[in-house]
Amino acid sequence: MDQKLHFPDAVPVLLGDAVYLRELAEEDIPAWFARATDAESAELAGDPIPESIDLGTQWLEHHRERFDQREALRWAIVPNGSVASVGTVGLSITSAEARVAMLGIVIGRASWGRGIGTDAARTAIGYAFGTLGLAEVQAEVLVRNTASRRMLEKAGLRILRSLPGDPNSATDFEDCLLYGISRQDDASS
């Protein structure tokens, strides 16, 4: 088995059963802003609420820079039959040597509960193992976020351990769970 990462030169388009994943673009900023300013969605994702849509350019540039530095890939999630994105899914490389990445996924409220997140996660994980060469994909989720926990489990991830919150932290005060899936566990690779 190949023991190195195969980071792409361009963000690839990935096709799932219910979605396709494409490179983020300026046209995705309004969907990002709508999701990011939904207080419950932002809280569950652990994201600050942006003050204006003008920050969308910085959001987009941040993801492009992380890709250019070979630290992460982030895709727009577009349901089949649509042209508008409903969220994003990404892989952030946490260890190039161990070939481990963190899966991150956020979806706008109007698309919750429709299987879009599960398909996007499965599609990104399939790429992670089948093309990128990762050995493991992990995800962190708030204990109380039962919908995201179910989505990760449907995508094949299992709880690895609890991550206790820090009551003295302004941002990491809640208990989380670390989920993971290894290349050997994934039937699609």
WOSUL-V244034 format. One record per backbone hydrogen bond with DSSP energy under -0.5 kcal/mol. NH is the residue of the N-H (numbers start at 0). CO is the residue of the C=O. If there is no record, write none. Layout:
nh,co
NH,CO
NH,CO
This chain:
nh,co
5,131
13,20
15,13
15,18
19,77
20,13
21,75
23,73
27,24
28,25
31,27
32,28
33,29
34,30
35,31
36,32
37,34
38,36
41,37
42,38
43,39
44,40
45,41
45,42
46,41
49,47
54,51
55,52
56,53
58,54
59,55
60,56
61,57
62,58
63,59
64,60
65,61
66,62
67,63
68,64
69,66
70,65
71,65
72,90
74,88
75,21
76,86
77,19
77,75
78,83
79,17
81,78
85,76
86,76
87,105
88,74
89,103
90,72
91,101
92,70
92,90
93,99
94,99
98,94
99,94
100,135
101,91
102,137
103,89
105,87
107,85
110,107
111,108
113,110
118,114
119,115
120,116
121,117
122,118
123,119
124,120
125,121
126,122
127,123
128,124
129,125
130,126
131,126
132,127
133,127
134,98
135,98
136,180
137,100
138,178
140,176
142,174
144,141
145,143
148,144
149,145
150,146
151,147
152,148
153,149
154,150
155,152
156,151
157,179
159,177
160,177
162,175
163,161
165,171
166,164
168,165
175,162
176,140
177,160
178,138
178,176
179,157
180,136
182,134
184,181
185,181
186,184
188,185
